[in-house]
Amino acid sequence: MSIFRVILSLIFPPLAVIDRGCGSVLIVFLLTLCGWVPGVIAALVILNKNE
């Protein structure tokens, strides 16, 4: 997880997980609509997962 991705997930979380698939982007987008903090947390969790 690069520092650029962390900063991007703090600014606009769905854009940070765009390469993780459509489902991840959709989940993070919906959580961001519910509130900024849940979207950021979900984006950081998805970015932290090892593939």
PDBQT receptor file of N, H, CA, C and O in Angstrom, charges set to zero:
ATOM      1  N   MET A   1       0.852  -1.158   0.000  1.00  0.00    +0.000 N 
ATOM      2  CA  MET A   1       0.000   0.000   0.000  1.00  0.00    +0.000 C 
ATOM      3  C   MET A   1       0.911   1.237   0.000  1.00  0.00    +0.000 C 
ATOM      4  O   MET A   1       1.695   1.447   0.925  1.00  0.00    +0.000 OA
ATOM      5  N   SER A   2       0.790   2.031  -1.035  1.00  0.00    +0.000 N 
ATOM      6  H   SER A   2       0.153   1.860  -1.786  1.00  0.00    +0.000 HD
ATOM      7  CA  SER A   2       1.650   3.200  -1.167  1.00  0.00    +0.000 C 
ATOM      8  C   SER A   2       1.041   4.409  -0.461  1.00  0.00    +0.000 C 
ATOM      9  O   SER A   2      -0.150   4.439  -0.153  1.00  0.00    +0.000 OA
ATOM     10  N   ILE A   3       1.876   5.385  -0.219  1.00  0.00    +0.000 N 
ATOM     11  H   ILE A   3       2.843   5.361  -0.469  1.00  0.00    +0.000 HD
ATOM     12  CA  ILE A   3       1.412   6.605   0.443  1.00  0.00    +0.000 C 
ATOM     13  C   ILE A   3       0.435   7.356  -0.452  1.00  0.00    +0.000 C 
ATOM     14  O   ILE A   3      -0.467   8.030   0.043  1.00  0.00    +0.000 OA
ATOM     15  N   PHE A   4       0.609   7.242  -1.776  1.00  0.00    +0.000 N 
ATOM     16  H   PHE A   4       1.343   6.694  -2.179  1.00  0.00    +0.000 HD
ATOM     17  CA  PHE A   4      -0.312   7.877  -2.713  1.00  0.00    +0.000 C 
ATOM     18  C   PHE A   4      -1.710   7.296  -2.571  1.00  0.00    +0.000 C 
ATOM     19  O   PHE A   4      -2.694   8.036  -2.593  1.00  0.00    +0.000 OA
ATOM     20  N   ARG A   5      -1.806   5.975  -2.425  1.00  0.00    +0.000 N 
ATOM     21  H   ARG A   5      -1.006   5.374  -2.407  1.00  0.00    +0.000 HD
ATOM     22  CA  ARG A   5      -3.117   5.323  -2.259  1.00  0.00    +0.000 C 
ATOM     23  C   ARG A   5      -3.770   5.725  -0.950  1.00  0.00    +0.000 C 
ATOM     24  O   ARG A   5      -4.987   5.900  -0.900  1.00  0.00    +0.000 OA
ATOM     25  N   VAL A   6      -2.994   5.875   0.105  1.00  0.00    +0.000 N 
ATOM     26  H   VAL A   6      -2.005   5.734   0.065  1.00  0.00    +0.000 HD
ATOM     27  CA  VAL A   6      -3.551   6.269   1.400  1.00  0.00    +0.000 C 
ATOM     28  C   VAL A   6      -4.114   7.683   1.315  1.00  0.00    +0.000 C 
ATOM     29  O   VAL A   6      -5.213   7.949   1.802  1.00  0.00    +0.000 OA
ATOM     30  N   ILE A   7      -3.361   8.585   0.697  1.00  0.00    +0.000 N 
ATOM     31  H   ILE A   7      -2.468   8.368   0.302  1.00  0.00    +0.000 HD
ATOM     32  CA  ILE A   7      -3.836   9.965   0.546  1.00  0.00    +0.000 C 
ATOM     33  C   ILE A   7      -5.079  10.000  -0.337  1.00  0.00    +0.000 C 
ATOM     34  O   ILE A   7      -6.030  10.727  -0.051  1.00  0.00    +0.000 OA
ATOM     35  N   LEU A   8      -5.066   9.207  -1.415  1.00  0.00    +0.000 N 
ATOM     36  H   LEU A   8      -4.293   8.617  -1.647  1.00  0.00    +0.000 HD
ATOM     37  CA  LEU A   8      -6.217   9.157  -2.310  1.00  0.00    +0.000 C 
ATOM     38  C   LEU A   8      -7.438   8.588  -1.602  1.00  0.00    +0.000 C 
ATOM     39  O   LEU A   8      -8.560   9.033  -1.845  1.00  0.00    +0.000 OA
ATOM     40  N   SER A   9      -7.231   7.608  -0.728  1.00  0.00    +0.000 N 
ATOM     41  H   SER A   9      -6.319   7.246  -0.531  1.00  0.00    +0.000 HD
ATOM     42  CA  SER A   9      -8.370   7.041  -0.002  1.00  0.00    +0.000 C 
ATOM     43  C   SER A   9      -8.925   8.018   1.030  1.00  0.00    +0.000 C 
ATOM     44  O   SER A   9     -10.099   7.929   1.389  1.00  0.00    +0.000 OA
ATOM     45  N   LEU A  10      -8.116   8.934   1.504  1.00  0.00    +0.000 N 
ATOM     46  H   LEU A  10      -7.162   9.006   1.212  1.00  0.00    +0.000 HD
ATOM     47  CA  LEU A  10      -8.614   9.960   2.419  1.00  0.00    +0.000 C 
ATOM     48  C   LEU A  10      -9.391  11.043   1.682  1.00  0.00    +0.000 C 
ATOM     49  O   LEU A  10     -10.324  11.623   2.237  1.00  0.00    +0.000 OA
ATOM     50  N   ILE A  11      -9.014  11.322   0.435  1.00  0.00    +0.000 N 
ATOM     51  H   ILE A  11      -8.255  10.851  -0.017  1.00  0.00    +0.000 HD
ATOM     52  CA  ILE A  11      -9.679  12.373  -0.334  1.00  0.00    +0.000 C 
ATOM     53  C   ILE A  11     -10.942  11.849  -1.003  1.00  0.00    +0.000 C 
ATOM     54  O   ILE A  11     -12.022  12.412  -0.822  1.00  0.00    +0.000 OA
ATOM     55  N   PHE A  12     -10.810  10.778  -1.773  1.00  0.00    +0.000 N 
ATOM     56  H   PHE A  12      -9.933  10.321  -1.920  1.00  0.00    +0.000 HD
ATOM     57  CA  PHE A  12     -11.955  10.188  -2.479  1.00  0.00    +0.000 C 
ATOM     58  C   PHE A  12     -11.794   8.669  -2.472  1.00  0.00    +0.000 C 
ATOM     59  O   PHE A  12     -11.151   8.119  -3.365  1.00  0.00    +0.000 OA
ATOM     60  N   PRO A  13     -12.364   7.982  -1.484  1.00  0.00    +0.000 N 
ATOM     61  CA  PRO A  13     -12.136   6.553  -1.287  1.00  0.00    +0.000 C 
ATOM     62  C   PRO A  13     -12.434   5.644  -2.491  1.00  0.00    +0.000 C 
ATOM     63  O   PRO A  13     -11.652   4.725  -2.735  1.00  0.00    +0.000 OA
ATOM     64  N   PRO A  14     -13.524   5.847  -3.260  1.00  0.00    +0.000 N 
ATOM     65  CA  PRO A  14     -13.767   4.915  -4.373  1.00  0.00    +0.000 C 
ATOM     66  C   PRO A  14     -12.670   4.938  -5.450  1.00  0.00    +0.000 C 
ATOM     67  O   PRO A  14     -12.412   3.926  -6.100  1.00  0.00    +0.000 OA
ATOM     68  N   LEU A  15     -12.043   6.074  -5.627  1.00  0.00    +0.000 N 
ATOM     69  H   LEU A  15     -12.253   6.897  -5.098  1.00  0.00    +0.000 HD
ATOM     70  CA  LEU A  15     -10.986   6.172  -6.631  1.00  0.00    +0.000 C 
ATOM     71  C   LEU A  15      -9.742   5.405  -6.205  1.00  0.00    +0.000 C 
ATOM     72  O   LEU A  15      -8.980   4.955  -7.061  1.00  0.00    +0.000 OA
ATOM     73  N   ALA A  16      -9.522   5.249  -4.929  1.00  0.00    +0.000 N 
ATOM     74  H   ALA A  16     -10.141   5.614  -4.234  1.00  0.00    +0.000 HD
ATOM     75  CA  ALA A  16      -8.350   4.533  -4.427  1.00  0.00    +0.000 C 
ATOM     76  C   ALA A  16      -8.444   3.033  -4.678  1.00  0.00    +0.000 C 
ATOM     77  O   ALA A  16      -7.414   2.368  -4.794  1.00  0.00    +0.000 OA
ATOM     78  N   VAL A  17      -9.658   2.483  -4.764  1.00  0.00    +0.000 N 
ATOM     79  H   VAL A  17     -10.494   3.023  -4.670  1.00  0.00    +0.000 HD
ATOM     80  CA  VAL A  17      -9.826   1.033  -4.937  1.00  0.00    +0.000 C 
ATOM     81  C   VAL A  17     -10.309   0.669  -6.343  1.00  0.00    +0.000 C 
ATOM     82  O   VAL A  17     -10.867  -0.408  -6.547  1.00  0.00    +0.000 OA
ATOM     83  N   ILE A  18     -10.097   1.554  -7.301  1.00  0.00    +0.000 N 
ATOM     84  H   ILE A  18      -9.643   2.430  -7.135  1.00  0.00    +0.000 HD
ATOM     85  CA  ILE A  18     -10.633   1.346  -8.643  1.00  0.00    +0.000 C 
ATOM     86  C   ILE A  18     -10.043   0.097  -9.314  1.00  0.00    +0.000 C 
ATOM     87  O   ILE A  18     -10.710  -0.518 -10.146  1.00  0.00    +0.000 OA
ATOM     88  N   ASP A  19      -8.824  -0.282  -8.973  1.00  0.00    +0.000 N 
ATOM     89  H   ASP A  19      -8.282   0.218  -8.297  1.00  0.00    +0.000 HD
ATOM     90  CA  ASP A  19      -8.210  -1.451  -9.607  1.00  0.00    +0.000 C 
ATOM     91  C   ASP A  19      -8.529  -2.764  -8.890  1.00  0.00    +0.000 C 
ATOM     92  O   ASP A  19      -8.070  -3.822  -9.319  1.00  0.00    +0.000 OA
ATOM     93  N   ARG A  20      -9.299  -2.712  -7.820  1.00  0.00    +0.000 N 
ATOM     94  H   ARG A  20      -9.673  -1.852  -7.472  1.00  0.00    +0.000 HD
ATOM     95  CA  ARG A  20      -9.645  -3.916  -7.058  1.00  0.00    +0.000 C 
ATOM     96  C   ARG A  20     -10.919  -4.590  -7.540  1.00  0.00    +0.000 C 
ATOM     97  O   ARG A  20     -11.292  -5.641  -7.018  1.00  0.00    +0.000 OA
ATOM     98  N   GLY A  21     -11.591  -4.011  -8.520  1.00  0.00    +0.000 N 
ATOM     99  H   GLY A  21     -11.289  -3.158  -8.944  1.00  0.00    +0.000 HD
ATOM    100  CA  GLY A  21     -12.789  -4.621  -9.069  1.00  0.00    +0.000 C 
ATOM    101  C   GLY A  21     -14.022  -3.781  -8.846  1.00  0.00    +0.000 C 
ATOM    102  O   GLY A  21     -14.044  -2.871  -8.016  1.00  0.00    +0.000 OA
ATOM    103  N   CYS A  22     -15.046  -4.109  -9.605  1.00  0.00    +0.000 N 
ATOM    104  H   CYS A  22     -15.029  -4.848 -10.279  1.00  0.00    +0.000 HD
ATOM    105  CA  CYS A  22     -16.292  -3.334  -9.578  1.00  0.00    +0.000 C 
ATOM    106  C   CYS A  22     -17.004  -3.453  -8.235  1.00  0.00    +0.000 C 
ATOM    107  O   CYS A  22     -17.583  -2.477  -7.756  1.00  0.00    +0.000 OA
ATOM    108  N   GLY A  23     -16.970  -4.612  -7.632  1.00  0.00    +0.000 N 
ATOM    109  H   GLY A  23     -16.500  -5.405  -8.021  1.00  0.00    +0.000 HD
ATOM    110  CA  GLY A  23     -17.647  -4.817  -6.359  1.00  0.00    +0.000 C 
ATOM    111  C   GLY A  23     -17.052  -3.978  -5.242  1.00  0.00    +0.000 C 
ATOM    112  O   GLY A  23     -17.777  -3.400  -4.433  1.00  0.00    +0.000 OA
ATOM    113  N   SER A  24     -15.737  -3.915  -5.205  1.00  0.00    +0.000 N 
ATOM    114  H   SER A  24     -15.148  -4.384  -5.863  1.00  0.00    +0.000 HD
ATOM    115  CA  SER A  24     -15.072  -3.107  -4.180  1.00  0.00    +0.000 C 
ATOM    116  C   SER A  24     -15.377  -1.631  -4.355  1.00  0.00    +0.000 C 
ATOM    117  O   SER A  24     -15.616  -0.919  -3.380  1.00  0.00    +0.000 OA
ATOM    118  N   VAL A  25     -15.368  -1.174  -5.596  1.00  0.00    +0.000 N 
ATOM    119  H   VAL A  25     -15.174  -1.753  -6.388  1.00  0.00    +0.000 HD
ATOM    120  CA  VAL A  25     -15.664   0.236  -5.861  1.00  0.00    +0.000 C 
ATOM    121  C   VAL A  25     -17.092   0.555  -5.463  1.00  0.00    +0.000 C 
ATOM    122  O   VAL A  25     -17.356   1.606  -4.879  1.00  0.00    +0.000 OA
ATOM    123  N   LEU A  26     -18.008  -0.335  -5.773  1.00  0.00    +0.000 N 
ATOM    124  H   LEU A  26     -17.793  -1.189  -6.247  1.00  0.00    +0.000 HD
ATOM    125  CA  LEU A  26     -19.417  -0.110  -5.438  1.00  0.00    +0.000 C 
ATOM    126  C   LEU A  26     -19.640  -0.077  -3.930  1.00  0.00    +0.000 C 
ATOM    127  O   LEU A  26     -20.358   0.786  -3.426  1.00  0.00    +0.000 OA
ATOM    128  N   ILE A  27     -19.034  -1.005  -3.219  1.00  0.00    +0.000 N 
ATOM    129  H   ILE A  27     -18.451  -1.706  -3.629  1.00  0.00    +0.000 HD
ATOM    130  CA  ILE A  27     -19.174  -1.046  -1.762  1.00  0.00    +0.000 C 
ATOM    131  C   ILE A  27     -18.604   0.217  -1.124  1.00  0.00    +0.000 C 
ATOM    132  O   ILE A  27     -19.234   0.825  -0.258  1.00  0.00    +0.000 OA
ATOM    133  N   VAL A  28     -17.417   0.600  -1.557  1.00  0.00    +0.000 N 
ATOM    134  H   VAL A  28     -16.906   0.106  -2.260  1.00  0.00    +0.000 HD
ATOM    135  CA  VAL A  28     -16.788   1.796  -0.985  1.00  0.00    +0.000 C 
ATOM    136  C   VAL A  28     -17.581   3.043  -1.353  1.00  0.00    +0.000 C 
ATOM    137  O   VAL A  28     -17.699   3.959  -0.539  1.00  0.00    +0.000 OA
ATOM    138  N   PHE A  29     -18.126   3.093  -2.564  1.00  0.00    +0.000 N 
ATOM    139  H   PHE A  29     -18.031   2.348  -3.225  1.00  0.00    +0.000 HD
ATOM    140  CA  PHE A  29     -18.922   4.245  -2.974  1.00  0.00    +0.000 C 
ATOM    141  C   PHE A  29     -20.188   4.364  -2.127  1.00  0.00    +0.000 C 
ATOM    142  O   PHE A  29     -20.539   5.457  -1.682  1.00  0.00    +0.000 OA
ATOM    143  N   LEU A  30     -20.865   3.255  -1.909  1.00  0.00    +0.000 N 
ATOM    144  H   LEU A  30     -20.580   2.367  -2.271  1.00  0.00    +0.000 HD
ATOM    145  CA  LEU A  30     -22.084   3.285  -1.086  1.00  0.00    +0.000 C 
ATOM    146  C   LEU A  30     -21.781   3.662   0.361  1.00  0.00    +0.000 C 
ATOM    147  O   LEU A  30     -22.537   4.408   0.984  1.00  0.00    +0.000 OA
ATOM    148  N   LEU A  31     -20.682   3.150   0.889  1.00  0.00    +0.000 N 
ATOM    149  H   LEU A  31     -20.068   2.544   0.383  1.00  0.00    +0.000 HD
ATOM    150  CA  LEU A  31     -20.315   3.510   2.257  1.00  0.00    +0.000 C 
ATOM    151  C   LEU A  31     -19.904   4.974   2.348  1.00  0.00    +0.000 C 
ATOM    152  O   LEU A  31     -20.139   5.622   3.368  1.00  0.00    +0.000 OA
ATOM    153  N   THR A  32     -19.294   5.498   1.291  1.00  0.00    +0.000 N 
ATOM    154  H   THR A  32     -19.103   4.972   0.462  1.00  0.00    +0.000 HD
ATOM    155  CA  THR A  32     -18.924   6.910   1.278  1.00  0.00    +0.000 C 
ATOM    156  C   THR A  32     -20.167   7.787   1.223  1.00  0.00    +0.000 C 
ATOM    157  O   THR A  32     -20.194   8.867   1.813  1.00  0.00    +0.000 OA
ATOM    158  N   LEU A  33     -21.198   7.328   0.515  1.00  0.00    +0.000 N 
ATOM    159  H   LEU A  33     -21.176   6.451   0.035  1.00  0.00    +0.000 HD
ATOM    160  CA  LEU A  33     -22.448   8.081   0.494  1.00  0.00    +0.000 C 
ATOM    161  C   LEU A  33     -23.116   8.112   1.868  1.00  0.00    +0.000 C 
ATOM    162  O   LEU A  33     -23.754   9.098   2.236  1.00  0.00    +0.000 OA
ATOM    163  N   CYS A  34     -22.963   7.029   2.617  1.00  0.00    +0.000 N 
ATOM    164  H   CYS A  34     -22.445   6.227   2.318  1.00  0.00    +0.000 HD
ATOM    165  CA  CYS A  34     -23.538   6.981   3.970  1.00  0.00    +0.000 C 
ATOM    166  C   CYS A  34     -22.768   7.876   4.935  1.00  0.00    +0.000 C 
ATOM    167  O   CYS A  34     -23.333   8.410   5.890  1.00  0.00    +0.000 OA
ATOM    168  N   GLY A  35     -21.525   8.027   4.682  1.00  0.00    +0.000 N 
ATOM    169  H   GLY A  35     -21.066   7.593   3.907  1.00  0.00    +0.000 HD
ATOM    170  CA  GLY A  35     -20.675   8.864   5.536  1.00  0.00    +0.000 C 
ATOM    171  C   GLY A  35     -19.248   8.749   5.069  1.00  0.00    +0.000 C 
ATOM    172  O   GLY A  35     -18.847   7.711   4.543  1.00  0.00    +0.000 OA
ATOM    173  N   TRP A  36     -18.484   9.789   5.250  1.00  0.00    +0.000 N 
ATOM    174  H   TRP A  36     -18.810  10.632   5.677  1.00  0.00    +0.000 HD
ATOM    175  CA  TRP A  36     -17.116   9.798   4.742  1.00  0.00    +0.000 C 
ATOM    176  C   TRP A  36     -16.234   8.794   5.480  1.00  0.00    +0.000 C 
ATOM    177  O   TRP A  36     -15.412   8.117   4.862  1.00  0.00    +0.000 OA
ATOM    178  N   VAL A  37     -16.399   8.695   6.789  1.00  0.00    +0.000 N 
ATOM    179  H   VAL A  37     -17.066   9.245   7.292  1.00  0.00    +0.000 HD
ATOM    180  CA  VAL A  37     -15.544   7.829   7.604  1.00  0.00    +0.000 C 
ATOM    181  C   VAL A  37     -15.712   6.348   7.248  1.00  0.00    +0.000 C 
ATOM    182  O   VAL A  37     -14.700   5.663   7.103  1.00  0.00    +0.000 OA
ATOM    183  N   PRO A  38     -16.930   5.814   7.099  1.00  0.00    +0.000 N 
ATOM    184  CA  PRO A  38     -17.044   4.403   6.708  1.00  0.00    +0.000 C 
ATOM    185  C   PRO A  38     -16.414   4.109   5.348  1.00  0.00    +0.000 C 
ATOM    186  O   PRO A  38     -15.843   3.037   5.146  1.00  0.00    +0.000 OA
ATOM    187  N   GLY A  39     -16.516   5.049   4.425  1.00  0.00    +0.000 N 
ATOM    188  H   GLY A  39     -16.979   5.920   4.589  1.00  0.00    +0.000 HD
ATOM    189  CA  GLY A  39     -15.896   4.867   3.115  1.00  0.00    +0.000 C 
ATOM    190  C   GLY A  39     -14.383   4.812   3.190  1.00  0.00    +0.000 C 
ATOM    191  O   GLY A  39     -13.747   3.999   2.519  1.00  0.00    +0.000 OA
ATOM    192  N   VAL A  40     -13.812   5.675   4.007  1.00  0.00    +0.000 N 
ATOM    193  H   VAL A  40     -14.329   6.335   4.552  1.00  0.00    +0.000 HD
ATOM    194  CA  VAL A  40     -12.356   5.693   4.176  1.00  0.00    +0.000 C 
ATOM    195  C   VAL A  40     -11.881   4.417   4.851  1.00  0.00    +0.000 C 
ATOM    196  O   VAL A  40     -10.875   3.835   4.445  1.00  0.00    +0.000 OA
ATOM    197  N   ILE A  41     -12.596   3.982   5.876  1.00  0.00    +0.000 N 
ATOM    198  H   ILE A  41     -13.412   4.456   6.206  1.00  0.00    +0.000 HD
ATOM    199  CA  ILE A  41     -12.211   2.751   6.579  1.00  0.00    +0.000 C 
ATOM    200  C   ILE A  41     -12.288   1.556   5.637  1.00  0.00    +0.000 C 
ATOM    201  O   ILE A  41     -11.381   0.724   5.620  1.00  0.00    +0.000 OA
ATOM    202  N   ALA A  42     -13.359   1.460   4.855  1.00  0.00    +0.000 N 
ATOM    203  H   ALA A  42     -14.096   2.135   4.869  1.00  0.00    +0.000 HD
ATOM    204  CA  ALA A  42     -13.495   0.345   3.914  1.00  0.00    +0.000 C 
ATOM    205  C   ALA A  42     -12.396   0.382   2.855  1.00  0.00    +0.000 C 
ATOM    206  O   ALA A  42     -11.846  -0.660   2.499  1.00  0.00    +0.000 OA
ATOM    207  N   ALA A  43     -12.076   1.557   2.356  1.00  0.00    +0.000 N 
ATOM    208  H   ALA A  43     -12.522   2.403   2.645  1.00  0.00    +0.000 HD
ATOM    209  CA  ALA A  43     -11.017   1.672   1.350  1.00  0.00    +0.000 C 
ATOM    210  C   ALA A  43      -9.674   1.250   1.925  1.00  0.00    +0.000 C 
ATOM    211  O   ALA A  43      -8.914   0.546   1.260  1.00  0.00    +0.000 OA
ATOM    212  N   LEU A  44      -9.371   1.663   3.134  1.00  0.00    +0.000 N 
ATOM    213  H   LEU A  44      -9.988   2.234   3.674  1.00  0.00    +0.000 HD
ATOM    214  CA  LEU A  44      -8.101   1.272   3.750  1.00  0.00    +0.000 C 
ATOM    215  C   LEU A  44      -8.042  -0.233   4.033  1.00  0.00    +0.000 C 
ATOM    216  O   LEU A  44      -6.989  -0.853   3.888  1.00  0.00    +0.000 OA
ATOM    217  N   VAL A  45      -9.160  -0.810   4.433  1.00  0.00    +0.000 N 
ATOM    218  H   VAL A  45     -10.015  -0.306   4.551  1.00  0.00    +0.000 HD
ATOM    219  CA  VAL A  45      -9.182  -2.264   4.673  1.00  0.00    +0.000 C 
ATOM    220  C   VAL A  45      -8.970  -3.014   3.357  1.00  0.00    +0.000 C 
ATOM    221  O   VAL A  45      -8.211  -3.981   3.313  1.00  0.00    +0.000 OA
ATOM    222  N   ILE A  46      -9.631  -2.578   2.294  1.00  0.00    +0.000 N 
ATOM    223  H   ILE A  46     -10.248  -1.793   2.330  1.00  0.00    +0.000 HD
ATOM    224  CA  ILE A  46      -9.486  -3.248   1.006  1.00  0.00    +0.000 C 
ATOM    225  C   ILE A  46      -8.075  -3.083   0.469  1.00  0.00    +0.000 C 
ATOM    226  O   ILE A  46      -7.526  -4.020  -0.110  1.00  0.00    +0.000 OA
ATOM    227  N   LEU A  47      -7.478  -1.917   0.646  1.00  0.00    +0.000 N 
ATOM    228  H   LEU A  47      -7.924  -1.156   1.116  1.00  0.00    +0.000 HD
ATOM    229  CA  LEU A  47      -6.117  -1.700   0.176  1.00  0.00    +0.000 C 
ATOM    230  C   LEU A  47      -5.105  -2.482   1.001  1.00  0.00    +0.000 C 
ATOM    231  O   LEU A  47      -4.037  -2.833   0.498  1.00  0.00    +0.000 OA
ATOM    232  N   ASN A  48      -5.426  -2.759   2.261  1.00  0.00    +0.000 N 
ATOM    233  H   ASN A  48      -6.293  -2.474   2.670  1.00  0.00    +0.000 HD
ATOM    234  CA  ASN A  48      -4.500  -3.463   3.126  1.00  0.00    +0.000 C 
ATOM    235  C   ASN A  48      -4.498  -4.974   2.921  1.00  0.00    +0.000 C 
ATOM    236  O   ASN A  48      -3.566  -5.654   3.350  1.00  0.00    +0.000 OA
ATOM    237  N   LYS A  49      -5.538  -5.509   2.268  1.00  0.00    +0.000 N 
ATOM    238  H   LYS A  49      -6.296  -4.957   1.920  1.00  0.00    +0.000 HD
ATOM    239  CA  LYS A  49      -5.617  -6.946   2.029  1.00  0.00    +0.000 C 
ATOM    240  C   LYS A  49      -4.530  -7.397   1.050  1.00  0.00    +0.000 C 
ATOM    241  O   LYS A  49      -4.276  -6.738   0.041  1.00  0.00    +0.000 OA
ATOM    242  N   ASN A  50      -3.909  -8.505   1.356  1.00  0.00    +0.000 N 
ATOM    243  H   ASN A  50      -4.115  -9.040   2.176  1.00  0.00    +0.000 HD
ATOM    244  CA  ASN A  50      -2.904  -9.080   0.450  1.00  0.00    +0.000 C 
ATOM    245  C   ASN A  50      -3.590  -9.947  -0.590  1.00  0.00    +0.000 C 
ATOM    246  O   ASN A  50      -4.508 -10.707  -0.284  1.00  0.00    +0.000 OA
ATOM    247  N   GLU A  51      -3.132  -9.820  -1.810  1.00  0.00    +0.000 N 
ATOM    248  H   GLU A  51      -2.385  -9.203  -2.059  1.00  0.00    +0.000 HD
ATOM    249  CA  GLU A  51      -3.704 -10.654  -2.868  1.00  0.00    +0.000 C 
ATOM    250  C   GLU A  51      -2.657 -11.608  -3.378  1.00  0.00    +0.000 C 
ATOM    251  O   GLU A  51      -2.932 -12.403  -4.276  1.00  0.00    +0.000 OA
TER     252      GLU A  51
